[in-house]
Amino acid sequence: MLTPAMLGDSIPVPLPPRLADVVDRFVALGPTVTRRDAISILASCELEIDDVARFVEESPHGYARRRIARTDAFEMLVMTWKPGQGSVPHDHAKSLCALRVVRGRLEETRYAPATDGLVDASTHGLASETEVLVDTSEHIHGLRNPIDAKETLVTLHVYAPPLPELRRYAPRPDGSALASVFTRARLPSAPTVAIIGGGFSGTMVATQLLGRATVERLPMHLLVIDRQASFAEGPAYRTADSRHLLNVPASNMSAWPDRPSDFYDWARARDPRVEPSSFLPRKLYGEYLRSRFLECAARATDVVSAEVRRDEVAAVTRTKTGRYRLEVSGGTLDADVVVLATGHRQPDDPLARVWSGSRARYVEDPWSSLALTAIRPDESVLVLGSGLTAVDVLLSISKQARKAPVIAVSRRGLAPERHAHARLTPLDPTPWLDPLLATRGGPSTRSLIGALRKAAREADDWRPVIDGLRPHTARIWKSLSPAEASRFVRHARPFWEVRRHRLAPEIGRVVDEAIAADTFRSVAGRVRRAEADHEGVTVELCERGERTSRSMRVHWVVNCTGPGTGPNLVPVVRSLVDGGHLELDALGLGVITGRDGRAVANGRESYDLLVLGTLRKPELWESTAVPELRVQADRTAQLVIERIRRDAAL
């Protein structure tokens, strides 16, 4: 039987009998729901609109989702679609999706993936009231209430297991065509360059390579392999939430090191109201990167071929001929040069050893945006971590006015600082920094922080002091002894991060309003125990400075502790480490690299295995933001071209 603990509302309200019967039948299936089970239950039930009326909720921002029930095995929702509202192309990775049309007509469009990373519409269909549709996990489709519909569409959806995120795909714009570089056969003389990862770093290396190879007419086959559905969107730019803003002004977000206003010009062409100081929605940035890549691809010379492949590289090994062999689903691929641009590691699970019970109320990956839509405004949330990701979660679950609190708990309870409303000129730190770095044996963490605080006091604002340090960060990091680098990571890093990576001013105002309304607060402490059921989670929280814990009950727990560290490696990086082609650093920040990101193993630099992005933190410290990554992408492409040019001359 359905218990009140499974209901989505914080105060359980009995379901109408026919709807309760549908939920009970799914509960009775146990831990596994098959395609046949879902069709049988949804097709045989006699649901009418009155049975789901309490969950019908129109939204001006897009189709609305209301949760009916959620267990570890399945989630059931009612979706409401006004005429013209629809979903983007998506799949249901590793989840079964079954739906029944309760009222109206549902338009379904199926899509086929193309070799440039986009998807093309292939078939269209309509489903009427009482019809049931079932999608296995990896079909790509989009759903819509036709724009000429006379009534609101209402559908009942079941995902088994619960779907954390819709994997969104980028559809081909009207009037555009697949560029010939993606249909051209690889020339026998063309070396293959494999880029593993399709976020900012991978996309811009690919874009730079297409442009350089075209200018020099160098034969090349470019292979970009990315496990994400939508190419050019790492976790930061994959969000569909327009309230998630870039934390750098538009004027400093160009993807090109030699075209400083490129992103601003692109954004202003779309919206003349954009200013250089504007903090724009992050979802726009993925579109920008993709557009620049496809523009370069359209101009590619006839000796260049390319493919964007949706896949995950399980391992990379060396062949007897000296090439690299990449293991992907269904086979292997060979490459002459490999570029690692894998981005941030998946988040660690900080509660792995202290959690017990159902995990239905634990959002382990905060970038799984769909999971957050299940959190109601009247449900309390404990967020693990208090940085930028925690703020993103707050924004996502506060589209409606919150009635229940969001509590962010972290070791020190530090919250991100904010950008100034007016642009400040960075201050040159060399007068005080150069003597400090010249100290015999290098500076200590204590002396570095002390000098930084003194400079901030003298400037009356710490922001231009921190901004002035940006060009010198790698030099400072390299000046620290191993012991001092370890000390900085353990003790000073959190204080640096909250000042270095800041909130847009308008986001800061939203956070301030939530604090004032007592719907958001930060706590310094740690969770000692978490015991969960389908209704919520009981946690034991020990606040900093206290010896005893206090028990609190929340509806949800969301992990916002940030990218994983230490041995938490993606399979491809682990295989290269195990194979002796990469070495991990002592602090667990990434891998050892030499000049310009060349991989280092056994004291030797590689000229055909290149690394960029967050994996280079051991060498550079700052290796996550666009101003640094665009330079890395440019230099990586240059090194690859030099390698191809040299091999062609042999």
TORZANU-450287 format. One record per residue (C-alpha): residue in one letter; y, z, x. Coordinates in steps of 0.5 Angstrom, whole numbers, plus 500, padded with zeros to 3 digits. Each point is the difference from the previous one (the first is absolute). Last residue first. Example, Ala and Ser with C-alpha at 12.3 -4.5 7.8 and 13.67 -1.06 7.14 Angstrom:
% residues 2
S498514527 A493502498 
This chain:
% residues 650
L527416619 A506498497 A498502493 D498507502 R507501503 R503497494 I496504495 R501507504 E507499500 I500498493 V496507499 L505504504 Q506497496 A497502494 T499507502 R508500502 D502498494 A496505496 Q502505504 V507499499 R499500493 L496506500 E506504503 P505499495 V495500495 A497507501 T494503502 S500500507 E504505503 W496504505 L499494504 E494501505 P496504495 K503497494 R497494501 L495500495 T506501495 G502492501 L497495505 V494499504 L498494504 L493498502 D500493504 Y504503506 S496506501 E503506505 R495503505 G499508501 N494501497 A503497493 V507498499 A502495494 R506496501 G506503496 D506497504 R498503506 G494505500 T496503494 I496506499 V498501493 G503504494 L503507499 G494504501 L504505505 A495498506 D501492499 L494496497 E497494505 L499493498 H495495502 G494504502 G496498494 D500507497 V508499500 L500493497 S495502495 R504506498 V506496499 V497495496 P497506495 V506503499 L501506504 N501508498 P498502507 G507503500 T505499495 G501498493 P506497497 G504505495 T499507498 C501497492 N494503497 V501500493 V497506496 W500500492 H500505494 V502506504 R498507500 M503505505 S496506504 R504504505 S498501507 T501506505 R502500507 E507497499 G505497505 R499493497 E497500493 C493501499 L498495494 E493501496 V499495495 T497499493 V500493498 G500496494 E497498493 H494496503 D498506505 A503502506 E499506505 A505499506 R500505506 R505502506 V506496498 R505500505 G507503501 A508498500 V502498493 S504495497 R503499493 F500495494 T501501493 D505506500 A505495497 A504502506 I495497505 A498494496 E508499500 D500500507 V494496501 V503494496 R507501504 G496499506 I497494497 E507497499 P502502508 A494496503 L495505503 R499501507 H495499506 R503503506 R503506497 V493502497 E496497505 W503504506 F499507497 P493498498 R499498508 A503506503 H494505500 R493497501 V503493502 F505502505 R495505503 S495495501 A505495503 E502506505 A493501502 P499493501 S507500504 L506497496 S504494503 K496495497 W502503493 I508500502 R499492502 A497498494 T505504496 H506497504 P502494495 R500505494 L504506503 G506498497 D497500493 I499507502 V507502502 P503496495 R496504494 W501507504 D507501497 D506504503 A499496506 E501506504 R494504496 A496494501 A500499507 K499508501 R494499495 L497494505 A501504506 G496505497 I495496498 L499496506 S500507504 R495503496 T495494500 S501500508 P503495504 G496496505 G497502507 R507501503 T505499495 A503493500 L498499492 L505506499 P506497505 D499493496 L500503493 W507504500 P504494502 T495495497 P500502493 D505495497 L502502493 P497495494 T506498496 L499503493 R499496493 A503504494 H496503495 A496504506 H493499500 R496506498 E495505503 P493500498 A497507498 L497505504 G495505497 R497503507 R493499499 S501496494 V500501492 A503496495 I500502493 V502496494 P502504494 A498498493 K505497495 R502494503 A504495497 Q497493500 K500496506 S498506504 I493499502 S502494505 L506504503 L496506501 V495496504 D505496504 V503507502 A493503502 T500493504 L506501504 G498507502 S498507497 G493500501 L494502495 V503499493 L498505494 V501497494 S502503493 E498496493 D506499495 P502493503 R493497500 I496498506 A496494498 T505496503 L499503507 A493497501 L503493499 S504501506 S495501505 W505501505 P499507500 D493500502 E495506498 V503501493 Y496506498 R499501493 A494496499 R497504506 S495504496 G498507504 S501503506 W506499505 V501504507 R496496505 A503493498 L507503498 P504496506 D497494498 D503495505 P504494498 Q498493502 R502498507 H507496500 G501493502 T494496502 A504495504 L494498506 V501493503 V494497502 V500494504 D494495501 A497501494 D493499496 L499502493 T494503497 G496501494 G500502493 S505505500 V503500507 E498501507 L505497505 R497497506 Y505500506 R499495506 G498501507 T494495499 K495506500 T503502494 R505506499 T500505494 V504501494 A498504494 A500501493 V506495499 E502501493 D501494495 R506496497 R501494504 V506496502 E499494503 A503495505 S500494504 V505497505 V500493503 D503497494 T507504501 A502506496 R506499495 A496503494 A497505504 C507503502 E503500493 L493504498 F501505505 R508501498 S498500493 R494505501 L505505504 Y505500495 E495501494 G498506504 Y507502500 L501500493 K495505498 R504505505 P506500495 L507500503 F504505504 S507496500 S504501506 P501493502 E502499492 V495496495 R504498494 P499493501 D493501498 R495495502 A504497506 R502507501 A493502502 W499494504 D506501504 Y499507501 F493499502 D502495505 S507504503 P497501507 R497494502 D498500507 P495506499 W497497494 A497504494 S507502498 M501507497 N506502503 S505498495 A496502494 P501507502 V494504502 N496505496 L497494496 L500502492 H494502496 R504500493 S498493499 D493503499 A495494501 T498503507 R497495505 Y505500505 A499507503 P492499500 G501494504 E502494496 A500493503 F493497497 S499503493 A493502499 Q499505506 R494499505 D504496505 I498494504 V505495503 L496494504 L505495503 H497494504 M504498505 P502493503 L507501504 R505495497 E505504504 V505501494 T494501495 A496505505 R507504500 G501500492 L493501498 L499506505 Q506503498 T498500493 A493503502 V503505504 M505502494 T494500495 G496505505 S506505501 F502500493 G493501497 G495495500 G495503505 I495497505 I503494503 A495495503 V503495505 T495494500 P501495506 A501492498 S496495504 P495499494 L506499495 R499505494 A500496494 R506500496 T501503493 F504506502 V505496504 S500495494 A505505496 L497502493 A505498495 S506503497 G503498493 D499507497 P499505505 R493501502 P497507498 A500506504 Y494505499 R500507498 R494505501 L501504494 E499507503 P496507499 L496497495 P495505497 P493499501 A499496495 Y506498497 V501500492 H505496497 L503501492 T505494499 V506500495 L504494500 T507500496 E501495495 K503493498 A498497507 D504495503 I500503507 P492500500 N498508501 R498499507 L494501505 G499498507 H494498504 I496500506 H493502500 E498505505 S497506496 T496497494 D504499494 V498501493 L504497494 V499503493 E502497494 T502504494 E507497499 S501493503 A498498507 L504494503 G498496506 H503496506 T497497507 S502499507 A507503502 D501500507 V499506505 L505501506 G497501507 D501493503 T492499500 A501500492 P496505495 A499498493 Y503503494 R498502493 T505500495 E498505494 E505500493 L498506495 R501499493 G503506495 R497506499 V494504503 V497495505 R495503504 L499501507 A495501506 C502500507 L495502505 S502503507 K499498507 A507496501 H502499493 D504494501 H507498499 P505494498 V507504497 S499503493 G503498494 Q506501495 G502494496 P500503493 K499508501 W494502503 T497507499 M494502504 V495506498 L496503506 M493502501 E498503507 F493500503 A495503504 D504506503 T502502494 R507497496 A501500493 I506497495 R505498505 R506496498 R502494503 A507496498 Y501492502 G507499503 H506503501 P503500493 S494505498 E496500494 E495506499 V493500496 F496506501 R501504494 A499493496 V493500503 D495501494 D506497496 I499494503 E493499498 L493501504 E494498497 C495501506 S495495501 A503495505 L503506504 I494504501 S495494501 I505496505 A501507504 D493501501 R498493502 R505500505 T497507503 V503507500 T498504505 P501508501 G497502493 L499495494 A502506495 V507500502 F501493498 R497501493 D504506500 V506496501 V498495494 D499506495 A507503502 L503494498 R496499493 P501508499 P508500501 L501504507 P501507500 V507502503 P499504507 I507502502 S501497507 D498493498 G495496503 L494503497 M494502504 A501507500 P500500492 T492498500 L497494498 M493501498 
